[in-house]
Amino acid sequence: MKKLLLILLAVSTFLSCSSGGNETKETTADIHTSFSPIIKGTWVMTDYITDLQKTKSPKASAGVLQGVVSMEIDPADPTGDTSIVSASLNNHEGMTFYLFYRPGQDGQSLTTALTDEDGSGNFYELAYNISGTDTTLQLKHYNKEKKLLDTRGFTRVTGPLTDDSEPYGLQYMANKVLLSGTYNVTDDEGNAFKAELTDDGMAKGVAGHTTYYIFTDFIGDEQTNLDEMVFDPGSKTQKPYIFEIKADTVWLYKAMENEERTLLIKGPLKYTMVRMQ
């Protein structure tokens, strides 16, 4: 009888362990399935977008770009319960961190391997918030006692995208906020024409240029004193301009340098661009 009881206890323990293992796997799979369509995509820091809409100046808004400022999340084919998130740190360097399909502090958050580097034990979780048709992501910052320190919101990047265009990211959102649109243009010789700049960095109608790029990284001491954009970057037809925006008008000035090539100088006005309504 005693032997039989021991056998039954062993079987019961085995079944319990097996059941627990299956539940863990199912839980991970369920979490991955439910979170994937929500978190998938490219995300840019909401506070930066909002500030850029207000200032119309990457230079003026550069101070907002601290810490993780954009993320690219592809939940497809995770390794176990883990995906790798590609991110931009301070809009100056790339980084990655692990995202785990494990419950965070609430039902709308996941744990990550992202921590503060000061040894404080502070850590981050990735959460989402859905309001009507709008979905935002949040990086929630906790101390080691799990007290919420701050929350950073992220907006999903959406819009046209082709093989030749600027990929989704912070740069794409800068284009969208600042220069994307159709314009009535007058050049410095009085010629009038129409031009178009797109969200994804394509250009039409300006001296045969086909692409444009806005400088958003102001870390460094050289030539970071003015707002600058360039047509056809990295090509023989590359043309840089200093730009200013007020209301529906964009002014493009010839980009010049001081003798030491450390500062940008606003040269003569080349194009006045009035956005078409």
SETORKOL-711153 format. One record per residue (C-alpha): residue number from 1; residue in three letters; x negated, y negated, z negated. Coordinates in Angstrom, 2 decimals, padded with zeros to 5 digits. Layout:
REM SETORKOL-711153
> n | res | X | Y | Z
> NUM | ala | X | Y | Z
...
This chain:
REM SETORKOL-711153
> n | res | X | Y | Z
> 1 | met | 000.00 | 000.00 | 000.00
> 2 | lys | -002.77 | -002.38 | -000.91
> 3 | lys | -004.52 | -001.59 | 002.38
> 4 | leu | -001.31 | -002.30 | 004.29
> 5 | leu | -000.87 | -005.65 | 002.56
> 6 | leu | -004.42 | -006.66 | 003.47
> 7 | ile | -003.80 | -005.74 | 007.10
> 8 | leu | -000.55 | -007.75 | 007.18
> 9 | leu | -002.32 | -010.74 | 005.57
> 10 | ala | -005.10 | -010.60 | 008.17
> 11 | val | -002.59 | -010.45 | 011.04
> 12 | ser | -000.61 | -013.33 | 009.55
> 13 | thr | -003.76 | -015.43 | 009.19
> 14 | phe | -004.80 | -014.66 | 012.78
> 15 | leu | -001.39 | -015.62 | 014.16
> 16 | ser | -001.38 | -018.80 | 012.10
> 17 | cys | -004.81 | -019.82 | 013.41
> 18 | ser | -003.84 | -018.97 | 016.97
> 19 | ser | -000.63 | -020.97 | 016.70
> 20 | gly | -002.53 | -023.93 | 015.25
> 21 | gly | -005.03 | -023.82 | 018.11
> 22 | asn | -002.27 | -023.83 | 020.72
> 23 | glu | -000.57 | -026.75 | 019.01
> 24 | thr | -003.79 | -028.76 | 019.11
> 25 | lys | -004.24 | -028.11 | 022.82
> 26 | glu | -000.60 | -028.92 | 023.55
> 27 | thr | -000.83 | -032.10 | 021.51
> 28 | thr | -003.90 | -033.27 | 023.44
> 29 | ala | -002.25 | -032.43 | 026.76
> 30 | asp | 000.96 | -034.19 | 025.75
> 31 | ile | -000.91 | -037.31 | 024.66
> 32 | his | -002.88 | -037.38 | 027.92
> 33 | thr | 000.30 | -036.95 | 029.98
> 34 | ser | 002.19 | -039.70 | 028.18
> 35 | phe | -000.64 | -042.24 | 028.05
> 36 | ser | -002.14 | -041.74 | 031.53
> 37 | pro | 000.36 | -043.75 | 033.63
> 38 | ile | 000.38 | -046.53 | 031.06
> 39 | ile | -003.37 | -047.08 | 030.67
> 40 | lys | -004.53 | -046.26 | 034.21
> 41 | gly | -005.96 | -049.21 | 036.13
> 42 | thr | -008.26 | -052.21 | 035.88
> 43 | trp | -007.65 | -054.59 | 033.00
> 44 | val | -008.90 | -058.15 | 032.39
> 45 | met | -008.92 | -060.10 | 029.14
> 46 | thr | -005.61 | -061.98 | 028.92
> 47 | asp | -007.02 | -064.92 | 026.96
> 48 | tyr | -009.51 | -065.59 | 029.76
> 49 | ile | -006.79 | -065.59 | 032.42
> 50 | thr | -004.67 | -067.96 | 030.32
> 51 | asp | -007.60 | -070.29 | 029.66
> 52 | leu | -008.61 | -070.30 | 033.34
> 53 | gln | -005.07 | -071.25 | 034.33
> 54 | lys | -005.37 | -074.23 | 031.99
> 55 | thr | -008.90 | -075.43 | 032.77
> 56 | lys | -009.12 | -074.48 | 036.47
> 57 | ser | -012.84 | -074.18 | 035.75
> 58 | pro | -014.91 | -071.00 | 035.23
> 59 | lys | -017.57 | -073.14 | 033.56
> 60 | ala | -015.11 | -074.57 | 031.05
> 61 | ser | -013.61 | -071.14 | 030.32
> 62 | ala | -016.89 | -069.23 | 030.08
> 63 | gly | -016.99 | -069.44 | 026.28
> 64 | val | -013.94 | -067.17 | 026.06
> 65 | leu | -015.86 | -064.30 | 027.65
> 66 | gln | -017.25 | -062.63 | 024.54
> 67 | gly | -017.34 | -058.88 | 023.93
> 68 | val | -015.38 | -056.50 | 026.16
> 69 | val | -013.74 | -058.69 | 028.82
> 70 | ser | -012.59 | -056.12 | 031.38
> 71 | met | -012.03 | -052.37 | 031.55
> 72 | glu | -011.52 | -049.78 | 034.26
> 73 | ile | -009.64 | -046.70 | 033.07
> 74 | asp | -009.15 | -043.56 | 035.16
> 75 | pro | -007.48 | -040.89 | 033.02
> 76 | ala | -007.59 | -038.23 | 035.76
> 77 | asp | -009.58 | -035.07 | 034.98
> 78 | pro | -010.67 | -035.79 | 031.41
> 79 | thr | -013.43 | -033.72 | 029.85
> 80 | gly | -011.63 | -031.95 | 027.05
> 81 | asp | -009.82 | -034.72 | 025.21
> 82 | thr | -012.11 | -037.46 | 026.49
> 83 | ser | -012.27 | -039.99 | 029.33
> 84 | ile | -015.03 | -042.52 | 030.01
> 85 | val | -014.00 | -046.19 | 030.19
> 86 | ser | -016.14 | -048.53 | 032.31
> 87 | ala | -016.23 | -052.04 | 030.88
> 88 | ser | -017.85 | -055.45 | 031.24
> 89 | leu | -019.57 | -056.91 | 028.20
> 90 | asn | -019.63 | -060.73 | 028.02
> 91 | asn | -019.01 | -060.77 | 031.80
> 92 | his | -022.75 | -060.21 | 032.15
> 93 | glu | -023.55 | -056.52 | 031.75
> 94 | gly | -021.83 | -053.21 | 032.30
> 95 | met | -021.13 | -050.67 | 029.60
> 96 | thr | -019.10 | -047.51 | 029.00
> 97 | phe | -017.37 | -046.01 | 026.01
> 98 | tyr | -015.46 | -042.82 | 025.24
> 99 | leu | -011.68 | -042.81 | 025.01
> 100 | phe | -010.19 | -039.88 | 023.09
> 101 | tyr | -006.69 | -038.53 | 023.60
> 102 | arg | -006.16 | -038.44 | 019.86
> 103 | pro | -003.60 | -040.47 | 017.90
> 104 | gly | -004.84 | -043.74 | 016.46
> 105 | gln | -003.33 | -045.80 | 013.66
> 106 | asp | 000.10 | -045.67 | 015.30
> 107 | gly | 001.94 | -043.83 | 018.06
> 108 | gln | 000.90 | -046.35 | 020.70
> 109 | ser | -002.86 | -046.18 | 020.20
> 110 | leu | -005.77 | -043.86 | 020.94
> 111 | thr | -009.11 | -043.54 | 019.20
> 112 | thr | -012.37 | -044.53 | 020.91
> 113 | ala | -016.10 | -044.24 | 020.26
> 114 | leu | -016.46 | -048.03 | 020.52
> 115 | thr | -017.88 | -049.54 | 017.34
> 116 | asp | -019.64 | -052.71 | 016.25
> 117 | glu | -023.40 | -052.39 | 016.53
> 118 | asp | -024.15 | -054.05 | 013.20
> 119 | gly | -023.73 | -050.87 | 011.16
> 120 | ser | -020.61 | -052.24 | 009.46
> 121 | gly | -018.47 | -049.24 | 010.35
> 122 | asn | -016.00 | -051.42 | 012.23
> 123 | phe | -014.31 | -049.59 | 015.08
> 124 | tyr | -011.85 | -050.06 | 017.95
> 125 | glu | -008.71 | -048.34 | 019.15
> 126 | leu | -006.97 | -048.71 | 022.49
> 127 | ala | -003.26 | -049.46 | 022.26
> 128 | tyr | -000.52 | -050.50 | 024.64
> 129 | asn | 002.45 | -052.83 | 024.42
> 130 | ile | 005.46 | -052.74 | 026.74
> 131 | ser | 007.80 | -055.73 | 026.93
> 132 | gly | 010.45 | -055.41 | 029.60
> 133 | thr | 008.60 | -054.67 | 032.83
> 134 | asp | 005.27 | -055.97 | 031.51
> 135 | thr | 002.62 | -053.65 | 030.10
> 136 | thr | -000.48 | -054.91 | 028.34
> 137 | leu | -003.37 | -053.08 | 026.72
> 138 | gln | -004.95 | -054.03 | 023.43
> 139 | leu | -008.32 | -053.37 | 021.86
> 140 | lys | -007.56 | -053.27 | 018.16
> 141 | his | -010.54 | -054.01 | 015.92
> 142 | tyr | -010.57 | -052.38 | 012.46
> 143 | asn | -013.00 | -052.39 | 009.56
> 144 | lys | -014.13 | -049.14 | 007.95
> 145 | glu | -011.20 | -049.35 | 005.50
> 146 | lys | -008.89 | -049.31 | 008.55
> 147 | lys | -007.79 | -052.91 | 008.03
> 148 | leu | -006.93 | -054.65 | 011.31
> 149 | leu | -009.41 | -057.48 | 011.94
> 150 | asp | -008.26 | -058.74 | 015.34
> 151 | thr | -006.54 | -057.70 | 018.55
> 152 | arg | -007.60 | -058.48 | 022.12
> 153 | gly | -005.05 | -058.25 | 024.93
> 154 | phe | -005.69 | -057.15 | 028.52
> 155 | thr | -003.66 | -057.71 | 031.69
> 156 | arg | -003.53 | -055.16 | 034.50
> 157 | val | -005.00 | -056.36 | 037.81
> 158 | thr | -002.58 | -056.03 | 040.72
> 159 | gly | -002.52 | -057.32 | 044.29
> 160 | pro | -003.81 | -056.60 | 047.80
> 161 | leu | -006.98 | -054.59 | 048.18
> 162 | thr | -008.86 | -053.35 | 051.25
> 163 | asp | -012.18 | -051.63 | 051.92
> 164 | asp | -013.82 | -054.98 | 052.75
> 165 | ser | -012.42 | -056.97 | 049.86
> 166 | glu | -013.44 | -057.82 | 046.32
> 167 | pro | -012.68 | -054.83 | 044.06
> 168 | tyr | -010.29 | -055.15 | 041.15
> 169 | gly | -011.87 | -056.80 | 038.14
> 170 | leu | -012.42 | -060.14 | 036.44
> 171 | gln | -013.68 | -061.64 | 039.70
> 172 | tyr | -010.45 | -060.67 | 041.43
> 173 | met | -008.39 | -062.43 | 038.76
> 174 | ala | -010.55 | -065.55 | 039.01
> 175 | asn | -009.82 | -065.67 | 042.74
> 176 | lys | -006.11 | -065.18 | 042.08
> 177 | val | -005.91 | -067.95 | 039.49
> 178 | leu | -008.21 | -070.52 | 041.08
> 179 | leu | -008.49 | -070.45 | 044.87
> 180 | ser | -006.13 | -067.88 | 046.38
> 181 | gly | -003.57 | -069.57 | 048.63
> 182 | thr | -002.83 | -071.21 | 051.97
> 183 | tyr | -004.12 | -074.74 | 052.50
> 184 | asn | -003.96 | -077.81 | 054.68
> 185 | val | -007.64 | -078.73 | 055.00
> 186 | thr | -009.43 | -081.91 | 056.06
> 187 | asp | -013.20 | -081.77 | 056.58
> 188 | asp | -015.75 | -084.56 | 056.20
> 189 | glu | -015.34 | -085.54 | 059.86
> 190 | gly | -011.59 | -085.97 | 059.58
> 191 | asn | -010.64 | -082.73 | 061.30
> 192 | ala | -007.43 | -081.16 | 059.97
> 193 | phe | -006.66 | -077.45 | 060.01
> 194 | lys | -005.12 | -074.65 | 057.97
> 195 | ala | -007.04 | -072.10 | 055.91
> 196 | glu | -006.26 | -069.13 | 053.73
> 197 | leu | -008.09 | -067.64 | 050.76
> 198 | thr | -006.80 | -064.35 | 049.35
> 199 | asp | -006.75 | -062.71 | 045.93
> 200 | asp | -009.26 | -060.11 | 047.12
> 201 | gly | -011.87 | -062.61 | 048.31
> 202 | met | -011.09 | -062.83 | 052.02
> 203 | ala | -011.21 | -066.15 | 053.91
> 204 | lys | -009.66 | -067.40 | 057.14
> 205 | gly | -009.89 | -070.74 | 058.91
> 206 | val | -012.97 | -072.31 | 057.28
> 207 | ala | -015.85 | -072.57 | 059.76
> 208 | gly | -015.49 | -068.91 | 060.74
> 209 | his | -016.19 | -067.63 | 057.23
> 210 | thr | -014.57 | -064.31 | 056.32
> 211 | thr | -015.21 | -063.89 | 052.58
> 212 | tyr | -015.71 | -066.02 | 049.48
> 213 | tyr | -016.99 | -065.56 | 045.94
> 214 | ile | -016.53 | -067.60 | 042.76
> 215 | phe | -019.35 | -067.63 | 040.20
> 216 | thr | -018.02 | -066.73 | 036.75
> 217 | asp | -021.18 | -065.64 | 034.89
> 218 | phe | -022.76 | -068.61 | 033.12
> 219 | ile | -025.20 | -066.73 | 030.90
> 220 | gly | -028.67 | -068.08 | 031.63
> 221 | asp | -030.37 | -071.46 | 031.80
> 222 | glu | -030.67 | -072.03 | 035.54
> 223 | gln | -027.99 | -073.38 | 037.87
> 224 | thr | -025.14 | -072.72 | 035.47
> 225 | asn | -024.10 | -076.34 | 034.96
> 226 | leu | -021.33 | -076.68 | 037.57
> 227 | asp | -018.52 | -074.64 | 039.09
> 228 | glu | -019.74 | -073.03 | 042.30
> 229 | met | -018.28 | -070.84 | 045.02
> 230 | val | -019.85 | -069.47 | 048.18
> 231 | phe | -018.53 | -068.42 | 051.56
> 232 | asp | -019.93 | -065.22 | 053.09
> 233 | pro | -022.21 | -064.37 | 050.13
> 234 | gly | -025.33 | -062.38 | 050.98
> 235 | ser | -025.10 | -063.04 | 054.72
> 236 | lys | -026.81 | -065.31 | 057.24
> 237 | thr | -023.73 | -067.54 | 057.28
> 238 | gln | -023.69 | -067.98 | 053.48
> 239 | lys | -022.59 | -071.48 | 052.41
> 240 | pro | -022.38 | -072.54 | 048.75
> 241 | tyr | -020.13 | -075.34 | 047.49
> 242 | ile | -019.42 | -077.06 | 044.21
> 243 | phe | -015.68 | -077.07 | 043.64
> 244 | glu | -013.20 | -079.07 | 041.62
> 245 | ile | -009.49 | -078.37 | 041.22
> 246 | lys | -006.72 | -080.72 | 040.17
> 247 | ala | -003.05 | -079.82 | 040.56
> 248 | asp | -002.61 | -078.52 | 044.14
> 249 | thr | -005.88 | -079.93 | 045.53
> 250 | val | -009.30 | -078.31 | 045.81
> 251 | trp | -012.39 | -080.36 | 046.67
> 252 | leu | -015.46 | -078.60 | 048.04
> 253 | tyr | -018.78 | -080.46 | 047.79
> 254 | lys | -022.11 | -079.50 | 049.26
> 255 | ala | -024.08 | -077.54 | 046.66
> 256 | met | -027.54 | -078.98 | 046.10
> 257 | glu | -030.39 | -078.36 | 043.64
> 258 | asn | -032.80 | -080.51 | 041.67
> 259 | glu | -036.49 | -080.29 | 042.52
> 260 | glu | -037.13 | -077.66 | 039.86
> 261 | arg | -034.20 | -075.60 | 041.19
> 262 | thr | -032.84 | -075.32 | 037.67
> 263 | leu | -029.70 | -077.46 | 038.03
> 264 | leu | -026.94 | -077.68 | 040.58
> 265 | ile | -026.11 | -081.09 | 042.02
> 266 | lys | -022.77 | -082.09 | 043.52
> 267 | gly | -023.51 | -083.32 | 047.03
> 268 | pro | -021.25 | -085.02 | 049.59
> 269 | leu | -017.59 | -084.01 | 049.87
> 270 | lys | -017.19 | -081.50 | 052.70
> 271 | tyr | -013.59 | -080.24 | 052.46
> 272 | thr | -010.36 | -081.47 | 050.88
> 273 | met | -007.93 | -078.58 | 050.58
> 274 | val | -004.28 | -079.16 | 049.66
> 275 | arg | -002.32 | -076.08 | 048.74
> 276 | met | 000.80 | -075.49 | 050.84
> 277 | gln | 004.01 | -074.97 | 048.87
